[in-house]
Amino acid sequence: MSFLKYSDVTLTSRINSFFTFYSSYVQKVYGIPPEQYEQYQTVVPYLTKAYKAYFAGDEKIDTEEKKT
């Protein structure tokens, strides 16, 4: 596995864990209803992708993501 792939996999895993572990805090900060947040496939991947973009210095959100 290349370093870039390893870094991406590791970072994604840790950020997912962060948003899962601190779910109650994140729900309050962003005003996300608990039932929506609990559906892991709905919220956490978008938060993870946004956080990774923030770290990379590219916080641009495409139109499809804004709708979701």
N, CA, C and O atoms as a printed pandas DataFrame, in Angstrom:
     atom_number atom_name residue_name chain_id  residue_number  x_coord  y_coord  z_coord
0              1         N          MET        A               1    0.847   -1.167    0.000
1              2        CA          MET        A               1    0.000    0.000    0.000
2              3         C          MET        A               1    0.898    1.238    0.000
3              4         O          MET        A               1    1.857    1.322    0.768
4              5         N          SER        A               2    0.580    2.183   -0.859
5              6        CA          SER        A               2    1.380    3.407   -0.921
6              7         C          SER        A               2    1.129    4.257    0.327
7              8         O          SER        A               2    0.140    4.076    1.037
8              9         N          PHE        A               3    2.041    5.176    0.570
9             10        CA          PHE        A               3    1.913    6.043    1.739
10            11         C          PHE        A               3    0.646    6.886    1.656
11            12         O          PHE        A               3   -0.049    7.058    2.658
12            13         N          LEU        A               4    0.338    7.417    0.466
13            14        CA          LEU        A               4   -0.856    8.243    0.324
14            15         C          LEU        A               4   -2.129    7.447    0.598
15            16         O          LEU        A               4   -3.044    7.943    1.255
16            17         N          LYS        A               5   -2.186    6.220    0.100
17            18        CA          LYS        A               5   -3.354    5.372    0.344
18            19         C          LYS        A               5   -3.455    5.032    1.829
19            20         O          LYS        A               5   -4.534    5.117    2.415
20            21         N          TYR        A               6   -2.341    4.652    2.433
21            22        CA          TYR        A               6   -2.315    4.340    3.857
22            23         C          TYR        A               6   -2.770    5.545    4.682
23            24         O          TYR        A               6   -3.557    5.396    5.617
24            25         N          SER        A               7   -2.283    6.723    4.343
25            26        CA          SER        A               7   -2.653    7.941    5.058
26            27         C          SER        A               7   -4.145    8.212    4.932
27            28         O          SER        A               7   -4.800    8.563    5.914
28            29         N          ASP        A               8   -4.682    8.049    3.731
29            30        CA          ASP        A               8   -6.104    8.284    3.507
30            31         C          ASP        A               8   -6.958    7.297    4.302
31            32         O          ASP        A               8   -7.930    7.695    4.945
32            33         N          VAL        A               9   -6.605    6.030    4.262
33            34        CA          VAL        A               9   -7.360    5.001    4.985
34            35         C          VAL        A               9   -7.310    5.257    6.495
35            36         O          VAL        A               9   -8.333    5.181    7.174
36            37         N          THR        A              10   -6.125    5.558    7.012
37            38        CA          THR        A              10   -5.955    5.793    8.442
38            39         C          THR        A              10   -6.708    7.037    8.891
39            40         O          THR        A              10   -7.425    7.006    9.891
40            41         N          LEU        A              11   -6.548    8.127    8.156
41            42        CA          LEU        A              11   -7.219    9.379    8.508
42            43         C          LEU        A              11   -8.738    9.220    8.446
43            44         O          LEU        A              11   -9.445    9.681    9.342
44            45         N          THR        A              12   -9.236    8.580    7.412
45            46        CA          THR        A              12  -10.674    8.364    7.279
46            47         C          THR        A              12  -11.211    7.551    8.446
47            48         O          THR        A              12  -12.251    7.884    9.015
48            49         N          SER        A              13  -10.520    6.508    8.796
49            50        CA          SER        A              13  -10.940    5.665    9.919
50            51         C          SER        A              13  -10.987    6.448   11.228
51            52         O          SER        A              13  -11.944    6.323   11.992
52            53         N          ARG        A              14   -9.984    7.235   11.481
53            54        CA          ARG        A              14   -9.917    7.979   12.745
54            55         C          ARG        A              14  -10.938    9.099   12.809
55            56         O          ARG        A              14  -11.508    9.358   13.869
56            57         N          ILE        A              15  -11.176    9.764   11.690
57            58        CA          ILE        A              15  -12.190   10.816   11.685
58            59         C          ILE        A              15  -13.586   10.215   11.839
59            60         O          ILE        A              15  -14.425   10.765   12.553
60            61         N          ASN        A              16  -13.836    9.090   11.172
61            62        CA          ASN        A              16  -15.117    8.391   11.359
62            63         C          ASN        A              16  -15.312    8.041   12.833
63            64         O          ASN        A              16  -16.396    8.236   13.383
64            65         N          SER        A              17  -14.276    7.533   13.460
65            66        CA          SER        A              17  -14.359    7.179   14.881
66            67         C          SER        A              17  -14.635    8.406   15.742
67            68         O          SER        A              17  -15.414    8.341   16.693
68            69         N          PHE        A              18  -14.001    9.511   15.410
69            70        CA          PHE        A              18  -14.220   10.755   16.148
70            71         C          PHE        A              18  -15.687   11.161   16.095
71            72         O          PHE        A              18  -16.304   11.417   17.129
72            73         N          PHE        A              19  -16.250   11.221   14.874
73            74        CA          PHE        A              19  -17.635   11.653   14.725
74            75         C          PHE        A              19  -18.623   10.648   15.307
75            76         O          PHE        A              19  -19.742   11.020   15.662
76            77         N          THR        A              20  -18.232    9.403   15.408
77            78        CA          THR        A              20  -19.090    8.393   16.031
78            79         C          THR        A              20  -19.018    8.525   17.553
79            80         O          THR        A              20  -20.051    8.511   18.223
80            81         N          PHE        A              21  -17.812    8.652   18.103
81            82        CA          PHE        A              21  -17.622    8.731   19.548
82            83         C          PHE        A              21  -18.224   10.010   20.138
83            84         O          PHE        A              21  -18.856    9.972   21.193
84            85         N          TYR        A              22  -18.028   11.132   19.460
85            86        CA          TYR        A              22  -18.524   12.420   19.951
86            87         C          TYR        A              22  -19.860   12.801   19.322
87            88         O          TYR        A              22  -20.131   13.982   19.101
88            89         N          SER        A              23  -20.677   11.825   19.040
89            90        CA          SER        A              23  -21.937   12.069   18.330
90            91         C          SER        A              23  -22.848   13.061   19.051
91            92         O          SER        A              23  -23.424   13.933   18.402
92            93         N          SER        A              24  -22.995   12.955   20.365
93            94        CA          SER        A              24  -23.902   13.860   21.074
94            95         C          SER        A              24  -23.405   15.305   20.996
95            96         O          SER        A              24  -24.206   16.227   20.836
96            97         N          TYR        A              25  -22.102   15.506   21.108
97            98        CA          TYR        A              25  -21.546   16.858   21.000
98            99         C          TYR        A              25  -21.732   17.418   19.587
99           100         O          TYR        A              25  -22.146   18.565   19.419
100          101         N          VAL        A              26  -21.427   16.612   18.584
101          102        CA          VAL        A              26  -21.547   17.060   17.188
102          103         C          VAL        A              26  -23.006   17.365   16.844
103          104         O          VAL        A              26  -23.288   18.318   16.118
104          105         N          GLN        A              27  -23.924   16.562   17.360
105          106        CA          GLN        A              27  -25.352   16.811   17.122
106          107         C          GLN        A              27  -25.757   18.177   17.649
107          108         O          GLN        A              27  -26.482   18.912   16.978
108          109         N          LYS        A              28  -25.294   18.524   18.849
109          110        CA          LYS        A              28  -25.638   19.820   19.448
110          111         C          LYS        A              28  -25.025   20.977   18.663
111          112         O          LYS        A              28  -25.693   21.976   18.397
112          113         N          VAL        A              29  -23.763   20.840   18.296
113          114        CA          VAL        A              29  -23.066   21.923   17.600
114          115         C          VAL        A              29  -23.696   22.229   16.248
115          116         O          VAL        A              29  -23.881   23.395   15.898
116          117         N          TYR        A              30  -24.029   21.177   15.478
117          118        CA          TYR        A              30  -24.537   21.370   14.130
118          119         C          TYR        A              30  -26.052   21.250   14.033
119          120         O          TYR        A              30  -26.602   21.371   12.939
120          121         N          GLY        A              31  -26.737   21.016   15.143
121          122        CA          GLY        A              31  -28.189   20.936   15.141
122          123         C          GLY        A              31  -28.732   19.768   14.329
123          124         O          GLY        A              31  -29.736   19.908   13.631
124          125         N          ILE        A              32  -28.079   18.630   14.418
125          126        CA          ILE        A              32  -28.496   17.443   13.668
126          127         C          ILE        A              32  -29.402   16.605   14.562
127          128         O          ILE        A              32  -29.005   16.252   15.672
128          129         N          PRO        A              33  -30.612   16.278   14.104
129          130        CA          PRO        A              33  -31.507   15.443   14.918
130          131         C          PRO        A              33  -30.870   14.084   15.202
131          132         O          PRO        A              33  -30.229   13.509   14.323
132          133         N          PRO        A              34  -31.041   13.559   16.435
133          134        CA          PRO        A              34  -30.422   12.283   16.811
134          135         C          PRO        A              34  -30.782   11.130   15.881
135          136         O          PRO        A              34  -29.924   10.314   15.543
136          137         N          GLU        A              35  -32.038   11.056   15.466
137          138        CA          GLU        A              35  -32.425    9.940   14.597
138          139         C          GLU        A              35  -31.720    9.994   13.244
139          140         O          GLU        A              35  -31.448    8.953   12.645
140          141         N          GLN        A              36  -31.427   11.186   12.764
141          142        CA          GLN        A              36  -30.695   11.302   11.503
142          143         C          GLN        A              36  -29.219   10.973   11.705
143          144         O          GLN        A              36  -28.603   10.324   10.860
144          145         N          TYR        A              37  -28.656   11.418   12.817
145          146        CA          TYR        A              37  -27.241   11.161   13.087
146          147         C          TYR        A              37  -26.983    9.685   13.327
147          148         O          TYR        A              37  -25.936    9.164   12.942
148          149         N          GLU        A              38  -27.932    9.008   13.960
149          150        CA          GLU        A              38  -27.759    7.589   14.271
150          151         C          GLU        A              38  -27.693    6.724   13.027
151          152         O          GLU        A              38  -27.140    5.625   13.059
152          153         N          GLN        A              39  -28.245    7.207   11.948
153          154        CA          GLN        A              39  -28.126    6.478   10.687
154          155         C          GLN        A              39  -26.729    6.770   10.145
155          156         O          GLN        A              39  -26.535    7.704    9.367
156          157         N          TYR        A              40  -25.783    5.977   10.556
157          158        CA          TYR        A              40  -24.366    6.206   10.260
158          159         C          TYR        A              40  -24.123    6.540    8.801
159          160         O          TYR        A              40  -23.333    7.435    8.501
160          161         N          GLN        A              41  -24.776    5.853    7.897
161          162        CA          GLN        A              41  -24.541    6.060    6.467
162          163         C          GLN        A              41  -25.022    7.431    6.006
163          164         O          GLN        A              41  -24.643    7.870    4.920
164          165         N          THR        A              42  -25.835    8.113    6.787
165          166        CA          THR        A              42  -26.381    9.388    6.371
166          167         C          THR        A              42  -25.462   10.567    6.657
167          168         O          THR        A              42  -25.203   11.371    5.762
168          169         N          VAL        A              43  -24.969   10.687    7.865
169          170        CA          VAL        A              43  -24.278   11.902    8.283
170          171         C          VAL        A              43  -22.755   11.784    8.360
171          172         O          VAL        A              43  -22.038   12.630    7.825
172          173         N          VAL        A              44  -22.267   10.753    9.014
173          174        CA          VAL        A              44  -20.830   10.657    9.313
174          175         C          VAL        A              44  -19.944   10.704    8.063
175          176         O          VAL        A              44  -18.920   11.386    8.093
176          177         N          PRO        A              45  -20.281   10.019    6.971
177          178        CA          PRO        A              45  -19.406   10.120    5.791
178          179         C          PRO        A              45  -19.283   11.546    5.239
179          180         O          PRO        A              45  -18.221   11.934    4.754
180          181         N          TYR        A              46  -20.364   12.321    5.314
181          182        CA          TYR        A              46  -20.290   13.711    4.834
182          183         C          TYR        A              46  -19.426   14.565    5.758
183          184         O          TYR        A              46  -18.645   15.393    5.290
184          185         N          LEU        A              47  -19.565   14.367    7.054
185          186        CA          LEU        A              47  -18.731   15.105    7.995
186          187         C          LEU        A              47  -17.258   14.722    7.833
187          188         O          LEU        A              47  -16.379   15.581    7.894
188          189         N          THR        A              48  -17.000   13.447    7.630
189          190        CA          THR        A              48  -15.632   12.981    7.435
190          191         C          THR        A              48  -15.025   13.587    6.177
191          192         O          THR        A              48  -13.895   14.074    6.198
192          193         N          LYS        A              49  -15.772   13.557    5.093
193          194        CA          LYS        A              49  -15.273   14.123    3.828
194          195         C          LYS        A              49  -15.013   15.626    3.973
195          196         O          LYS        A              49  -14.013   16.135    3.465
196          197         N          ALA        A              50  -15.901   16.326    4.658
197          198        CA          ALA        A              50  -15.728   17.761    4.865
198          199         C          ALA        A              50  -14.492   18.055    5.714
199          200         O          ALA        A              50  -13.749   18.994    5.431
200          201         N          TYR        A              51  -14.277   17.256    6.748
201          202        CA          TYR        A              51  -13.126   17.455    7.625
202          203         C          TYR        A              51  -11.818   17.183    6.884
203          204         O          TYR        A              51  -10.837   17.906    7.058
204          205         N          LYS        A              52  -11.811   16.139    6.060
205          206        CA          LYS        A              52  -10.614   15.846    5.264
206          207         C          LYS        A              52  -10.343   16.967    4.266
207          208         O          LYS        A              52   -9.187   17.319    4.034
208          209         N          ALA        A              53  -11.384   17.526    3.681
209          210        CA          ALA        A              53  -11.212   18.648    2.760
210          211         C          ALA        A              53  -10.660   19.860    3.499
211          212         O          ALA        A              53   -9.824   20.593    2.970
212          213         N          TYR        A              54  -11.128   20.063    4.709
213          214        CA          TYR        A              54  -10.627   21.161    5.537
214          215         C          TYR        A              54   -9.127   20.999    5.793
215          216         O          TYR        A              54   -8.364   21.954    5.648
216          217         N          PHE        A              55   -8.707   19.789    6.173
217          218        CA          PHE        A              55   -7.289   19.528    6.405
218          219         C          PHE        A              55   -6.463   19.740    5.145
219          220         O          PHE        A              55   -5.318   20.186    5.218
220          221         N          ALA        A              56   -7.040   19.421    3.986
221          222        CA          ALA        A              56   -6.326   19.556    2.721
222          223         C          ALA        A              56   -6.333   20.994    2.203
223          224         O          ALA        A              56   -5.613   21.323    1.261
224          225         N          GLY        A              57   -7.155   21.852    2.826
225          226        CA          GLY        A              57   -7.249   23.238    2.380
226          227         C          GLY        A              57   -8.182   23.420    1.200
227          228         O          GLY        A              57   -8.065   24.400    0.464
228          229         N          ASP        A              58   -9.114   22.482    1.006
229          230        CA          ASP        A              58  -10.053   22.545   -0.117
230          231         C          ASP        A              58  -11.471   22.318    0.400
231          232         O          ASP        A              58  -12.008   21.215    0.291
232          233         N          GLU        A              59  -12.074   23.362    0.962
233          234        CA          GLU        A              59  -13.391   23.220    1.569
234          235         C          GLU        A              59  -14.544   23.427    0.584
235          236         O          GLU        A              59  -15.679   23.644    1.008
236          237         N          LYS        A              60  -14.279   23.365   -0.694
237          238        CA          LYS        A              60  -15.335   23.564   -1.680
238          239         C          LYS        A              60  -16.288   22.366   -1.680
239          240         O          LYS        A              60  -15.855   21.214   -1.698
240          241         N          ILE        A              61  -17.589   22.656   -1.660
241          242        CA          ILE        A              61  -18.604   21.605   -1.671
242          243         C          ILE        A              61  -19.307   21.638   -3.019
243          244         O          ILE        A              61  -19.749   22.693   -3.475
244          245         N          ASP        A              62  -19.407   20.467   -3.657
245          246        CA          ASP        A              62  -20.080   20.446   -4.947
246          247         C          ASP        A              62  -21.595   20.530   -4.761
247          248         O          ASP        A              62  -22.102   20.329   -3.658
248          249         N          THR        A              63  -22.302   20.823   -5.827
249          250        CA          THR        A              63  -23.747   21.077   -5.793
250          251         C          THR        A              63  -24.520   19.894   -5.249
251          252         O          THR        A              63  -25.451   20.081   -4.466
252          253         N          GLU        A              64  -24.163   18.679   -5.641
253          254        CA          GLU        A              64  -24.875   17.477   -5.184
254          255         C          GLU        A              64  -24.758   17.291   -3.678
255          256         O          GLU        A              64  -25.725   16.909   -3.018
256          257         N          GLU        A              65  -23.587   17.558   -3.139
257          258        CA          GLU        A              65  -23.408   17.444   -1.681
258          259         C          GLU        A              65  -24.210   18.490   -0.932
259          260         O          GLU        A              65  -24.740   18.206    0.142
260          261         N          LYS        A              66  -24.311   19.688   -1.472
261          262        CA          LYS        A              66  -25.095   20.742   -0.826
262          263         C          LYS        A              66  -26.553   20.317   -0.721
263          264         O          LYS        A              66  -27.193   20.555    0.304
264          265         N          LYS        A              67  -27.078   19.698   -1.753
265          266        CA          LYS        A              67  -28.465   19.239   -1.739
266          267         C          LYS        A              67  -28.686   18.183   -0.665
267          268         O          LYS        A              67  -29.693   18.195    0.042
268          269         N          THR        A              68  -27.720   17.264   -0.556
269          270        CA          THR        A              68  -27.828   16.176    0.426
270          271         C          THR        A              68  -27.724   16.717    1.819
271          272         O          THR        A              68  -27.792   15.956    2.784
